[in-house]
Every structure is written in C-alpha cells, then in structure tokens.
Amino acid sequence: MVITIVLQLFAVGVAVKLTKVTKYNFSWMLLTIGFVLMALQRLAEFLPYISNFQEEEVSEILSWFGVIISLSFAIGVFFIQKIFKYMAKVEDSRRHTEKMFLKAIIQTEEKERKRFAKDLHDGLGPILSTVKMSISTLENMNQDKITKEIVKNTNLAINEAIKSIKEISNNLSPHILDNFGLLRALHNFINKINVTQVIKVNLASNIGDDRFDSDVEVVLYRVICELINNTIKHSKAKNIDINLFREDKMLNIVYQDNGKGFDKSEWDYPNDRGMGLSNMISRINSLKGEMWIDTEPGRGMTTTIKVSVDNE
C-alpha cells in the first residue's frame, strides 16, 4: 500500500507539471484532479492502520472518492480531444514556420547567387574584354618570336578566363532557367555533362516549354543537378536516367543511376559533398512535395520526387 501511495503521488506530480504545458486545459485539469483524488483515496485507505478510524467508517468516504474520480476522468477524457487538436495545431504551425523559413532561405540564396553572378559577369567581363583588345593590338605589332609567343599565350589565358567567368556566372544563376524554363535548363546542363563522355545522362519529359512557379523551378533544378553531381563524384555509375513527367497538377521525377549505391543508415553525405540528401529532401518539402531514396550497396540509386504544380 505504501508503494501504491508513492506511485500515486508521483503521478500527481507529473500531472500537475503537465498542466502548465497544456496551457491549463480544462480536460487535463480534470484528469489532474482525478489523479489527486486517487492519491487521497489511497491515503484514506491507509487511515485504519495509523488511526482509530475503522474500515467501515472509511468505506463510505472511499465510495464518494470513487464517484468523483470516475466523474473527473469521464469528463476529462470526453474533452481530451481538445488537447490533441491543440497539439495538432501547434505541429502544423511548426511545420508551416519551418517551410516558410526554408523558403525564405532559398529565395535569399538565389537572390545572392543572381547578384553575385551579375557582378561577376558585368564587372570582370568588361575588364577582361578590354585587356583582350589591348593584347590583340599587340599581336598586330612587329615583335620578335619570344614576345609573340608571350602575347599569344596571354591571349589564350584571357580567353580561358572570359570563358570561365561565363560558366561560373551561368552555374550561379542560369539565365536559361529564368528565360526558358526547367526543361531547357536541364537539357543545357546535361549536354555539358554528356560532352565529357564521363557518364551518359538520359532525360525524358513531357513538360515541353511549360513554366512553373519560380521557386519550384529553382528547387527542382538545383536538386536534380546536385543528384547528378553526387552520382558523378561518388557512385562510379556509367548511366543516369531521368524521367520528368507531368500528370495533371503533379510533377513526377524519377532519377536512377547504375552506380554502387550506398547504405541509407549513413544517409547524408559529408559537408564537403554538396548540399546533402537531407537538405535536398528539406528543399522538396518546402514546396509541399515528397522525395524518396531507394538504394543499397551494389545496386545503384533510385530517387522519386513528387511536387504539386500549377502553370503561372
């Protein structure tokens, strides 16, 4: 009986502590009262052993305790649904806040990418073009063999620098994505990969020139490009197949490679390997979409993405 009383008092302490957590919800307060009365009931049962009270005298008190306890629990359980509704509301609010926060981060990131790409292209580009003009002028002048070779190599280096700036600027903020949409931007990226002949990337789609919300296009483009980069860096795959199809208001993407796969228990790549799989999933979730990874060592990887879309 002593152990029972101790356990009841412990339950009362926990219930009272949770009362504040539940914002003094009426149903939980009734349940707390029930726990308190149960503890008092146990104490009342202990009275005949420590006082002159007889069991017959205590039994009527215990009966009333039982009625009140049952009533408290019955009413509390009836109204307990309010607690679950409150918890569900809090959880929905938390998820909404997380998605809005992530969306703001993505938009800020893309804004900074565009600003940096523009500054790089419009700032360094004209300077290098001016230097190239000066070098071209030197090429037309009478020079000895050694000087001509130096001027020629300098001209090649400047051309390479101008080309690199254009590629870096385009990778930071691909103008094709802004101007022509997701499919054209992906084809442009994949063509550059296929030219290297390191890996063969196949893309099949039915979206044509359809345009979607800019956030959707940016996130899907970044995620697919990152999947391709991860495959090239880590999987030792020879082929990548990407199916990008629209069905009504759903955009379905199935990405497959025939690489070595990986153990999903390890899940994320280290920080030096790109944005990471969990980060990709978070980005897709910010679009109210879903992303699944199916892989195991020795049998490649399949990634499935589903996102709700509407034409702009």
Backbone torsions as a table, in degrees:
resi	resn	phi	psi	omega
1	MET	NA	-37.8	178.7
2	VAL	-62.9	-42.4	178.6
3	ILE	-62.0	-40.7	178.5
4	THR	-61.4	-43.4	179.7
5	ILE	-63.1	-42.0	179.6
6	VAL	-62.4	-44.4	179.3
7	LEU	-63.9	-39.6	178.3
8	GLN	-64.1	-42.2	178.3
9	LEU	-64.1	-37.1	176.7
10	PHE	-63.3	-43.1	178.5
11	ALA	-62.2	-38.9	178.2
12	VAL	-62.6	-44.0	179.9
13	GLY	-59.9	-43.6	178.8
14	VAL	-65.1	-44.3	-179.0
15	ALA	-62.0	-42.1	179.5
16	VAL	-64.9	-39.7	179.5
17	LYS	-64.2	-39.2	-179.0
18	LEU	-74.6	-14.9	179.3
19	THR	-60.1	-40.7	178.6
20	LYS	-68.4	-38.7	179.9
21	VAL	-61.9	-37.6	-178.9
22	THR	-86.1	15.3	177.9
23	LYS	57.7	39.2	177.7
24	TYR	54.6	43.0	178.0
25	ASN	-61.6	137.0	-175.8
26	PHE	-57.4	-44.2	-176.9
27	SER	-65.5	-40.3	179.8
28	TRP	-70.6	-33.7	176.7
29	MET	-63.2	-38.0	176.7
30	LEU	-64.9	-41.1	177.7
31	LEU	-64.6	-38.1	178.0
32	THR	-64.1	-42.6	176.8
33	ILE	-59.8	-40.0	177.8
34	GLY	-60.7	-42.5	178.6
35	PHE	-65.5	-39.9	178.5
36	VAL	-62.3	-45.6	180.0
37	LEU	-65.0	-35.1	176.9
38	MET	-64.2	-38.9	177.2
39	ALA	-65.2	-42.3	178.0
40	LEU	-64.9	-35.2	178.4
41	GLN	-63.0	-41.9	177.4
42	ARG	-63.5	-40.1	178.7
43	LEU	-64.5	-39.6	178.4
44	ALA	-62.9	-37.0	178.3
45	GLU	-65.9	-22.3	-178.5
46	PHE	-84.5	-14.8	-175.8
47	LEU	-57.3	-44.7	-178.8
48	PRO	-57.8	-21.7	-177.2
49	TYR	-88.3	-14.9	-175.9
50	ILE	-124.8	1.5	-178.6
51	SER	-145.9	-173.6	-179.4
52	ASN	-86.0	-0.2	178.7
53	PHE	-65.4	138.3	176.6
54	GLN	-94.5	158.9	-178.5
55	GLU	-60.7	-35.7	-179.7
56	GLU	-64.8	-36.0	-179.9
57	GLU	-70.4	-32.5	-177.5
58	VAL	-82.4	-26.5	-173.0
59	SER	-60.2	-38.7	-179.9
60	GLU	-66.2	-40.5	177.2
61	ILE	-61.3	-42.6	180.0
62	LEU	-63.6	-35.2	179.1
63	SER	-64.5	-44.0	177.9
64	TRP	-66.1	-38.1	174.3
65	PHE	-57.6	-44.2	-179.1
66	GLY	-62.0	-41.1	179.4
67	VAL	-63.7	-48.4	-177.8
68	ILE	-65.0	-40.3	178.5
69	ILE	-61.8	-46.9	180.0
70	SER	-60.9	-41.3	179.6
71	LEU	-64.9	-42.9	179.7
72	SER	-62.0	-45.6	-179.5
73	PHE	-67.6	-39.7	-178.5
74	ALA	-62.7	-48.0	179.9
75	ILE	-68.4	-41.3	-179.8
76	GLY	-61.6	-44.9	179.1
77	VAL	-65.4	-36.0	-179.9
78	PHE	-62.2	-39.3	-178.4
79	PHE	-94.2	1.7	-175.7
80	ILE	-64.3	-22.2	-179.8
81	GLN	-57.9	-26.9	178.1
82	LYS	-62.6	-35.6	178.4
83	ILE	-64.7	-44.8	-179.5
84	PHE	-65.9	-36.8	176.6
85	LYS	-65.0	-39.9	178.6
86	TYR	-64.7	-44.0	179.5
87	MET	-63.6	-41.4	178.7
88	ALA	-63.8	-38.8	179.0
89	LYS	-65.2	-42.3	178.1
90	VAL	-63.1	-42.5	-179.9
91	GLU	-65.1	-42.7	177.0
92	ASP	-62.2	-40.9	178.9
93	SER	-64.6	-39.9	179.0
94	ARG	-63.9	-45.5	-179.9
95	ARG	-64.1	-40.6	178.7
96	HIS	-62.9	-42.0	179.4
97	THR	-63.9	-42.7	179.1
98	GLU	-61.2	-43.8	-179.4
99	LYS	-65.9	-41.4	178.2
100	MET	-65.0	-39.8	179.5
101	PHE	-64.6	-45.3	179.3
102	LEU	-65.8	-39.1	178.3
103	LYS	-62.1	-41.5	178.4
104	ALA	-64.0	-39.0	178.5
105	ILE	-63.4	-45.5	-179.5
106	ILE	-62.1	-44.5	-179.7
107	GLN	-64.4	-40.7	178.2
108	THR	-65.1	-41.4	179.0
109	GLU	-60.9	-45.8	-179.4
110	GLU	-67.2	-35.6	177.6
111	LYS	-63.1	-42.6	179.2
112	GLU	-69.1	-36.3	175.9
113	ARG	-59.8	-46.5	-179.5
114	LYS	-63.7	-42.5	-179.3
115	ARG	-63.9	-45.2	-178.9
116	PHE	-65.9	-41.0	179.0
117	ALA	-62.7	-41.7	179.7
118	LYS	-65.9	-44.1	179.2
119	ASP	-62.9	-39.9	-179.7
120	LEU	-65.9	-46.2	-177.2
121	HIS	-70.3	-47.3	-175.7
122	ASP	-80.6	-21.4	-178.4
123	GLY	-90.6	-59.4	-177.3
124	LEU	-76.7	-32.6	-177.5
125	GLY	-54.6	-56.3	-179.8
126	PRO	-60.3	-35.8	179.9
127	ILE	-63.8	-46.7	179.6
128	LEU	-65.9	-36.0	178.0
129	SER	-64.2	-37.6	178.3
130	THR	-66.0	-43.1	177.8
131	VAL	-62.7	-39.0	179.1
132	LYS	-62.2	-40.0	178.4
133	MET	-62.8	-41.1	179.3
134	SER	-64.9	-42.2	178.8
135	ILE	-65.0	-38.7	178.3
136	SER	-62.8	-35.9	176.6
137	THR	-64.7	-41.7	179.0
138	LEU	-63.4	-34.5	-179.5
139	GLU	-62.2	-30.3	-177.3
140	ASN	-84.6	-5.1	-179.6
141	MET	-90.3	156.3	177.6
142	ASN	-71.3	122.3	-176.5
143	GLN	-141.7	160.3	174.9
144	ASP	-76.4	171.0	-173.7
145	LYS	-61.1	-42.7	-177.8
146	ILE	-66.0	-43.0	179.8
147	THR	-63.9	-42.2	178.4
148	LYS	-59.9	-40.3	-179.8
149	GLU	-65.6	-39.9	178.6
150	ILE	-64.2	-44.8	-179.9
151	VAL	-63.2	-40.3	179.8
152	LYS	-63.1	-46.0	179.2
153	ASN	-64.8	-37.5	178.1
154	THR	-64.0	-41.4	179.3
155	ASN	-63.2	-41.5	178.0
156	LEU	-63.8	-41.0	179.8
157	ALA	-64.6	-39.7	179.2
158	ILE	-66.4	-42.2	177.3
159	ASN	-59.3	-40.8	179.0
160	GLU	-66.5	-38.4	179.0
161	ALA	-65.8	-42.5	178.4
162	ILE	-63.0	-42.0	178.3
163	LYS	-63.2	-42.7	-179.5
164	SER	-63.9	-40.7	179.4
165	ILE	-62.6	-42.3	178.7
166	LYS	-62.9	-41.6	-179.5
167	GLU	-67.5	-43.2	179.1
168	ILE	-63.2	-44.2	179.6
169	SER	-62.1	-41.6	-179.6
170	ASN	-69.2	-36.7	178.4
171	ASN	-68.6	-36.5	178.9
172	LEU	-67.0	-42.6	-178.7
173	SER	-149.1	86.2	-176.1
174	PRO	-63.6	117.0	-178.8
175	HIS	-66.1	-26.2	179.2
176	ILE	-63.7	-36.9	178.9
177	LEU	-64.0	-43.8	179.7
178	ASP	-68.2	-38.9	-172.0
179	ASN	-91.0	-34.1	-171.5
180	PHE	-122.8	-8.9	173.8
181	GLY	102.3	178.4	-171.7
182	LEU	-62.9	-49.5	-173.7
183	LEU	-63.8	-45.8	-179.9
184	ARG	-62.0	-40.7	-179.5
185	ALA	-64.8	-41.6	178.7
186	LEU	-65.5	-42.5	177.4
187	HIS	-59.7	-41.3	179.7
188	ASN	-62.8	-44.4	179.0
189	PHE	-65.3	-45.3	-177.5
190	ILE	-66.5	-37.9	178.4
191	ASN	-59.6	-39.1	178.0
192	LYS	-64.9	-36.7	178.5
193	ILE	-68.3	-44.9	-176.4
194	ASN	-66.2	-30.9	179.2
195	VAL	-60.1	-33.3	-178.6
196	THR	-70.5	-20.3	-178.8
197	GLN	60.2	18.0	174.6
198	VAL	-74.2	-35.2	-178.2
199	ILE	-153.0	152.3	179.0
200	LYS	-104.7	120.7	179.9
201	VAL	-111.0	123.8	178.8
202	ASN	-111.0	131.4	179.6
203	LEU	-124.6	122.7	176.2
204	ALA	-120.0	135.6	-176.0
205	SER	-157.1	157.7	175.5
206	ASN	-120.1	11.2	-174.8
207	ILE	-84.3	-16.6	176.9
208	GLY	55.4	-128.2	-179.5
209	ASP	-96.4	16.6	179.1
210	ASP	-58.7	139.0	176.3
211	ARG	-111.0	145.9	-179.9
212	PHE	-125.8	177.5	176.7
213	ASP	-53.5	139.5	-175.2
214	SER	-58.1	-37.0	178.4
215	ASP	-63.0	-40.2	179.7
216	VAL	-64.1	-47.3	-178.0
217	GLU	-63.2	-44.1	-178.4
218	VAL	-64.3	-48.5	-177.5
219	VAL	-63.4	-46.1	-179.2
220	LEU	-65.0	-40.2	178.7
221	TYR	-62.5	-47.7	-179.2
222	ARG	-63.3	-42.6	-177.7
223	VAL	-66.0	-46.4	-179.3
224	ILE	-64.5	-42.9	177.8
225	CYS	-62.3	-39.2	179.5
226	GLU	-68.7	-37.4	175.7
227	LEU	-60.9	-43.6	178.7
228	ILE	-62.9	-45.7	179.7
229	ASN	-61.0	-41.8	178.9
230	ASN	-64.3	-39.6	178.2
231	THR	-62.3	-46.2	-179.1
232	ILE	-62.9	-42.1	-174.7
233	LYS	-74.7	-36.7	-165.8
234	HIS	-121.7	-22.5	-167.7
235	SER	-93.1	-18.6	-175.2
236	LYS	60.2	30.5	180.0
237	ALA	-78.9	156.2	176.2
238	LYS	-105.7	-21.1	-177.4
239	ASN	-140.2	144.7	172.8
240	ILE	-129.1	130.7	176.1
241	ASP	-117.4	125.7	179.5
242	ILE	-121.9	122.7	175.6
243	ASN	-111.8	119.6	-176.5
244	LEU	-122.8	99.1	-173.6
245	PHE	-128.2	142.6	176.8
246	ARG	-104.1	131.2	175.1
247	GLU	-127.3	108.8	-175.0
248	ASP	55.6	-116.7	-177.4
249	LYS	-103.5	18.5	178.8
250	MET	-115.8	135.0	174.3
251	LEU	-105.9	117.9	-176.3
252	ASN	-109.6	129.0	179.5
253	ILE	-124.8	127.2	174.4
254	VAL	-120.8	117.0	-178.0
255	TYR	-112.0	125.2	-178.4
256	GLN	-133.1	138.2	169.4
257	ASP	-130.5	158.7	-178.2
258	ASN	-105.0	35.4	-178.6
259	GLY	-81.6	-161.9	-174.2
260	LYS	-83.1	-8.0	-179.4
261	GLY	68.0	-172.5	178.4
262	PHE	-160.4	167.1	-180.0
263	ASP	-82.9	117.8	-176.9
264	LYS	-66.1	-18.4	177.9
265	SER	-66.7	-26.2	175.3
266	GLU	-80.2	-28.7	171.7
267	TRP	55.4	-80.1	-170.6
268	ASP	-87.1	148.2	171.3
269	TYR	-75.6	157.8	173.5
270	PRO	-61.2	165.4	-174.6
271	ASN	-61.5	-24.1	-177.5
272	ASP	-86.6	10.0	-178.3
273	ARG	-114.4	37.7	176.7
274	GLY	95.6	-160.4	-173.4
275	MET	-76.0	-16.7	178.7
276	GLY	84.7	149.1	-176.1
277	LEU	-66.0	-41.4	-179.1
278	SER	-65.0	-33.9	176.9
279	ASN	-67.1	-40.2	176.4
280	MET	-60.8	-45.2	-180.0
281	ILE	-61.4	-40.9	177.7
282	SER	-61.4	-40.6	179.7
283	ARG	-65.2	-42.2	177.5
284	ILE	-64.6	-40.2	177.8
285	ASN	-62.3	-30.4	179.0
286	SER	-65.4	-20.9	176.6
287	LEU	-93.2	8.8	-174.1
288	LYS	62.1	32.7	177.2
289	GLY	-106.3	-175.4	-179.2
290	GLU	-134.9	148.7	179.8
291	MET	-141.7	130.7	-180.0
292	TRP	-123.7	142.7	176.4
293	ILE	-115.3	126.3	176.6
294	ASP	-122.4	110.2	-178.2
295	THR	-160.1	160.6	169.9
296	GLU	-160.5	157.1	-176.7
297	PRO	-54.5	128.8	174.6
298	GLY	95.0	-2.9	-178.1
299	ARG	-137.4	31.2	173.4
300	GLY	70.9	-166.7	-177.5
301	MET	-139.9	140.8	172.8
302	THR	-125.0	125.5	177.9
303	THR	-117.4	129.5	179.5
304	THR	-116.9	130.6	-178.8
305	ILE	-127.8	133.8	175.8
306	LYS	-129.1	125.8	-179.0
307	VAL	-135.5	134.9	175.6
308	SER	-78.3	130.3	-176.7
309	VAL	-135.5	155.6	171.6
310	ASP	-136.0	146.3	174.3
311	ASN	-65.9	145.2	175.2
312	GLU	-70.6	NA	NA
